Structures are given as structure tokens and as C-alpha cells.
Amino acid sequence: MLIRKNAFSLALSFALVLGSAQAVTNITVWYPWGPPDGQAVVDRATEFNASQSDIHVNAVLVSGSGIQGTTQGKFLTSVTSGQVPDAVLYWGQDVIPGLAALGALEPMDGYFAGAGLNPASINPSALNAMKVGGKTYGLPQMSSDLMLYYNKAMFKAAGLQPPRTLAELDAAAEKLTVKSGNEVSRMGFIPWLQQGQPLVWSGIFGSQGKLVDASGNVNMSNSGTLKALTWEAGYVKKYGAANLTRFISSIGSTTGSSASDPFLLEKVAMEVNGQWHGNYLKRYKPNLEYGVVPIPYPVGGTPNATWINSNAWLIPKGSKNALAAMKFIAFTSRPQVSAKHADAVYNLSPVIGASKFQKTLSEPVVKLANQLFASKAVLTSPVTPQILNLQNELMTAFESVQQGTKTPETALAAGQKNLDQAK
């Protein structure tokens, strides 16, 4: 009898343990990069797993999260096959309209309450950039914005103050440029280096709401974009397309932060870049004397304007554990957790209230970035399924003017024709 009782007890204990193990929901989350950003995601997953016993997050590195715009990369293949991860983290919001139009994303709105996440706790500019047709298809994870970096030593030697307006920037650029004949050894400023992208300058010149109107119509030749490109054409006329091209090809990495950044190498006196760039400068040239100010504005423009971009949490269509995934996302969106993550990757937390916990805000670059992020002069990409094609056509148009092969008017008209034909 005792043997039977002990056997029954063992069986019951085994059943309870098995039931407990079966109660755990295992979810898979794809993230797009290696360390330090990727490691920070893994760290949040580890913390979440330790904080509760109902959900276990398996964070998996998939380059670019398998997203190749709206073409058939690993992400869309997984959606088509039904073998999707439960959530995906991507490094930008511009893929959202196109993926939503393809039916590849699950709207998040129905999961907020169950996950304990209040969307009102997220910076509205960052959140609205991820809404399509009134539905939320992405949630900002980390955010960044842009500013003007300037070399303090060069400015001091030239007797200059940091520029506030574009007229002041242009004058400083000319004074800080060093050249002999057609050979340039240092440029004061080149608008299109690093983060001086067409959408950024279009926005600074007033294209917001004009590049894509309320009805979704794209107008590449809107007044803001045309003014921005005409201004850039002025640099081409002043310094010469061939001279600028030759100089740019000789100065290192001009499109991403690295040890060969031209501002870090003091080949340019100013450049537009994000707050993350300060971390590269601290790492690779800690003694560089530099400052940061808001992007200078044109006549009739808005002071203290900035351009923001955010990493986006996405729920793929067909996610089998969407609510569990949203609970993990909600955990990462707690103010103290989000602030810790922002410190680790030199980003801004999009979570309202997180800034009081963010330690890097004591640094001038991050402090200014946070001030700009909270302002009302925030610019974002227009929400349209055409956004990726629009970016490509804008880049082609701007490059043709920078290379001296087209006028601003003809370049933008050609891009508009291509967009119209692609509809």
C-alpha cells in the first residue's frame, strides 16, 4: 500500500512539474545587428526571462531582421510560409507602410491593454510615424535625431560663432574651406555628407505635408524639396562638381559613423549627424574639440527643427504568440528599462519619463538630442507605401545635381515621372 501511495505521489509530482513546464510560452524574437546594439537586446531578453516564469524569450540575430524593403527576403518568406518569429526588431520605421500594405504585419492596437502597455507613454511623433490608416503597425524601441556638429578649434581660429541660420552656415563654410586652385584640402561644410539626406533637407526647407499630401499623393517638386535642392546646387556652383567629387572620394567614410569619418579626421569643419556619432568621436578621437547645435534653418524656416528615426518593434502576420511578444515589448518600454538600453547604445528612449533615468543625458550631445526630440519641430518620413521608392528617387535626383548633370527642376521632374509610372 505504501509503495502504491509513493508511486502515486511521484506520478502526481511529475505531472505538476510537466504541467508547469508546459505553461511556459516560448517566443522567438529576431533582432538585426551585432553588438553593442544587438547585445543590448539579448540583455533585455535575459532580464525579462529572469523577471517572470510565464514567457521565455529566445532572441535570435538575423541580419537586418531578414527585411529587404518590400522584396522577398527572409522576413517575407517567413510570413508566406507561416513560420514567422513572434516579434521582430528593425532599425527603422520606413519599411512599415509597405509591409503593412502587403499584409505582412499585425496591427498592435488590440494587444496593448493585455500587455499592459499604454501607447500614450510613447513619444507621439515617434509613434505616429509607425501608424498606417489609423492602425499601429510598429512600436518605437529606440530613437535618434540629427544636429550639426562643428569643430570648435577651427571656429575659434576663424573668429566664428556656431551658426544658427543657413546663411550663417554658408558663410562659415566658405571661411573654413581650405583650397589651392581646384584642390580642396578641407571643406567647411558639404550638405550631403553623412546624415544630410534628401528627406532631411527637404524637411528643413518645409516639405513636411507637401512631399506627400493628406490624400497620399507624392509631389517631389514641392516648394520645400525644390528649395533644398536649389540650395545644394549653390554649393556645386561655388566649389565645382568635379572638385567636390574628387575631395569626397579622398576623405574616408562619408555615409556612416566610423574611425574614418571626415569630421573626426578634421577634413570637414561641420557635418550633420545623429547623437550616436558622439559615441564614435569619444571612442576614436576623445580629444577632439567639438560642439553641437540644432540644424541651421533657412529664411522662413523653423528654429530647432530636427529629423527623427526610430527602431521599430513589429509583429509579423501569423505570429502565434503575439500577446506574449507584446508583453516582452511592454517590458522593454518601461521607463527605467528603456533608459538603461538607451545608455548602452547611445540612443534616445522614446518612452515618456525615461529621460530622468538616462545617465548619458549629462553629455552635451545626448542632452541636445533629447531637447530636440521633445520639441514641436520634429520631422519624420512621410507615411506612404511609396516611401522606399520615394527615397530612392530623391537620392537619384539629388545626386544628379551634386554631380552637376541636371538642374534641380529637371532632376525632380524625372524622379516624379518614375514614381508615377511605378504606381
N, C-alpha and C positions, 0 to 999 in steps of 0.2 A: 504493500500500500504506500509505504514511504517512497519507494522507488518511483511508483506512478506519479505521486504528488510532485516529487522533484523534477521528473521529466516534464510534467505539465507546466511547472514554473519556468523551466528552461525554455520551453516552447513559447510560453507567453512573453518572456523577456525578449526572445529573438524576434517575435512578431512586433513587439513595441519598437525595438531598435530598427527593424526593417521599415516599419511604418514611418518612423522619424526620418530615416534616410530618404524614403520616397517623397516626403513632404518638401524636401529642398527643391526649389526650382533653379535649374542651371541655365544661365543665359550666356550667349556669346556676343561680344561687342568688338567690332572692328575699329581700329584707330590707324591714322595714315602715316605717321612718321616715327623715326627712331628717337633716341634721347637727344636733348633733355625733355622735349615735349611729350614724346611717347612714354618715357619712363614715368612722367608725372601722372599720365592716365593709368598706368599699371599701379602706381602707388595709391591712387584714389580707389581703384577696384579692390586692392588689398585691404584698405581701411574700411570700405563698405562691407566686405565679406566678414571682417572681424567685428563689425558693429551689430550684426544680427545673424540669425541662423536660417532664415526662410529662403533667401536667394543667394546664389553663388555666381559671381561674375567671372567669366573667362575672357580676359582682354587679349585680343589677337592682333598683331601687327600685319596689316595688309597695305602695301604701298599705295598711297593715295586713296585708301579705303576701297580700292577697286573701281573708283569713279573716274570715268573718262568723258566728262561732259555728259552729253546725251547719246553717246555712241556705246556700242555693245562691249563694255569692259566687264570685269569680274562682278561688279555690283549688279548691273542689269542682267547679267547671265544668271546670277543667283535668284533674282526676282522672277525671271522667266521660268526657272526650274522649280521654284518653290522652296529651295534650300537656302533660305536667307538667314543672315545673322539677326539677332533680336534688336540690335541698335547699331548705328554707325556714327562715327565722329568724322567730320570732314573739315578741311581747313578754310572753307569759305562758304558764303551764302549764295553765290551767283548760280550754282547748279540747281538750286531749289525750284525755280519756276519751270524749267524744262523737265526735270524729273517728275514734278507734280503733274504736268500736262501729259506725261506718258503713263500716269497711273502707277508710278513706281514707289510712291511714298504714302505712308499712312498719316492722315491728319492727327495731330496730337491732342486737340482740344478735349476729346472725350475721355482722356486719361488723366488730365491734370488733377481733378478732385480726388480720384482714387489713389494717386501717387502722393498726394499732399503737397502739390506744387501750385502756388498762386502765380499766374503769369504777370500779375501786376507788380511782382517783385523783381521783374527783369526790366532793364533799361528799354523804354518804349521804342526808341529809334532803332536799336539793335533787333528787337523782337519784330517790329513791323516790317523790317527788311526780309523776314522769313515767312511772311503771310502771303498767301495767294488766294484771291477770291474770298477774302474774309476768313479763311481757314489757316491754322498754324501748322506749317509743314516742317519747321525746324525750330530748335531752341538754342539761343546763343550760349556757347560754353566759355569762350574767352574772346575778348575784343581787343582791337588795336585802332589807333588813329594816327594821323600824319601831322607833321610840323616841319618847320625849317631849321636845319642845323647850320650853324655858322662858326667859322674859325675865329676865335677871339683874338688871337695874336695877329692874324692878318688884318682884322678890322682895326685893331689898336694902332698898328703900324701905318695904316692908311688914314687914320683920324676919322673913322666911320662909326656910326651907331647902328645897331641891328635894325634892319628895315621893317617898317610896319605896312607900307603900301607897295604895290608892284612898281610904281615909279621910283621909289627909293631902292627897291631891289635891283632894278635895271641899272640905275646909276652906280650902285655899289658893285655890281657885276662887271661893269666896264672898267671901273677904277682898280679892281682887284685882278683883272686879267693881265697876264704877262705874256708878251709875244714879241717875236722879232721877224718882221716881214709877215709871211704867211705861216710861220712856225709858232705854234702856241705851246708854251711850257706849263702854263697854269691858267685855268678858266675861273672867272669869278663865279659863274653860275651857268648851267645848261638846264633848261626847264625839264627836259625829258629823261634825265638820268634818274636811276633808282626808282623811287615811287612817284615820279612825276608823270603818271599815266594819263592818257587822253580823258578818261572819265573824271579824273581828279580835277584837272584844269578846266574841263568843261563845267564842272560843278562850281568851281571857284568863280568862274565868269558868269554864272547864273543860268545854267542849263537845267537845273532841277525843276521837274514838272514840264519842261519844254522838249527835252530829248525824247521822252515818251510821255504822251499826254494821258489824261484821265480815261480815255477810250482805248488806250493801248497802242495808239499809232506812233510809229517811230519817225522822228524828224532829225536826221543828222545835221542838217543845215540850219538848225535853230540858232538864234542870236548868240546864246552863250557859247556853244561849241565853235561857231564861226569866229567869235572874238578871241577865244582861246587859241585857235589855230593861227589866226592872223598875228597875234602877239608872238607866238613861237616863230612864225615866218620872219618877224623882225630880227630875231637872233641870227637866223640863217643869212639874212641880207647884210647884217652888220659884220659878222665874223666869217662868212663864206661856208657854203655847204661842204665843200671838199676839205677845208681846213678843220671844220668841226668833226667830220667823219674820221679824218686822219688822227686827230687828237684823241677822240673817244676810243679808237682801236688800240691806242697805246697806253691806256691808263688803268687797265685791270677790270675787275668786275663792276659793271655799271647797272646791273639789274637785281642784285641781291646782296645782302649783308655778308661780308666775309673779311678775311685779313687783307684782301686786295681791293677793298673799297676805295674809290678815288678820293673821298673826303678824308678817310683815315690816312691815306698816303699823302694828303695835302696837295693833291693835284687839282682840286676844286676848292673854292673857299666856302661854298654853300651847296646844300642839296636838300631835297625833300625826302623825308624818310619817316619810319614809324618809331614808336618808343622802344621797340625791341632792339633797334640799332644801337641804342646807348649801351646795351649789354655787350655788344661786339666791340665797341670802342673801348669799354672798360677792360675787356679781356685782351685785346690785341694792341692797344696803344693807350695805356692808363694815364699817361702824362699829357695827352692831347688837350690843349685848352680850347674848349668849345662851349657854345651856348645854344639854347633852343628858344624859338619864338613861334607864335602862330604863323601859318602860311600867309604871306602878304596878300592884300586884296586889291583889286582894280578899282578904278573910278566907278562909283555906284555900287560897289560890292559890299559884302558883309564882313566886318572885322571878326577875328577869332573863329573863322569857319574852319572846319576840319572834315576829313573823309574817314569814315569808319568801315571796318570789315570785321566779321566775327567768324570764329569756328562754329560749326553747326552740328548739334545732335540731330540725327534723323532716325525715324522708324521706318524700315523698309516695308512695302506692301507684302503681306503674308507672314509678318513676324508672329511667331507662335506664342511669344511671351512679352507682348508689347507693354502690358501694365507693369510687369516685373522690371522690364528695362526702364520704364519711366520712373520707377521708384529709385533705381540707381541714379538716373539723371537728376532726380529731385535731390538726392543726397549730395551730388557734386555741386548743386545750386544753392546749398546752404551758405550763408554769408561767410562764415569762418573757413569752411572747406574751400569755397571758391577763391577766397583771398589767399589762402595757402598755395593753391595751384597757380594763381597769377604771379605770386612772388617767385615761384620755381621757374617760370617760363618768361618772366619779364613782360607780361601782358596786363591787360585791364580786366577786372571782373565786371561782367555785365549785370551782376546781381546788386540791386539797390541795397545799400547798407554795408556791403562788403568792404568798401574802401577804408572804413575805420579800423579794419583788421589787417590791411595790406601794408607790410613793412617797407616795401620799395617806394611807397609814396613819399618817403623822405628824400628821394633822389629827384633833382630838378626835372629830368626828362619825363619820368613817370608822373610826377606831380602836375606838370603842364598837360600831359596827355589826359589825365583824369579830369582836369578842369575843362578841357575842350570837350571831352566825352559827355560831360554833364550839361553842356551848354545847349542853347536852342539853335545854334548854327551848324548842326550836324548834317553832313551829306552822305548819301548811300547810293548804291547802284539802283537804277530803276527796276522795278519788279515786272519782268516781262519774259515770256518763254523765248524771246529772241535775244536775251541778254548776252549769251555767249557769242552768237553771230555778230551782234552789235559791237561787242568789244573787239572782235577780230577786224571788222570793217573800219572801226575808228582807228585802231592801231595801224592798219594799212594806209589809211588816209593821212594820218599824222606823219608817218614815216616818209611818205612820198614828198611831203612839204619839207620835212627836215633834211631830206636828201636833195632838195632843190629841183625835183622833177615835175611838180604840179603846184598850182596855186591853191590856196585854201578852198576857194569856191569849187573848182573842178574836182579836187580830191574828195570833198564831202559829197558832191553830187554823184560821183562814181560809186561811193560806198552805199549811198541811199538806193541807187539803181540795183545794186547787188542784193540788198536786203529785200527790196520789193519783189524781185524775181524769185527769192528763196521762200516766200510766203506759201 
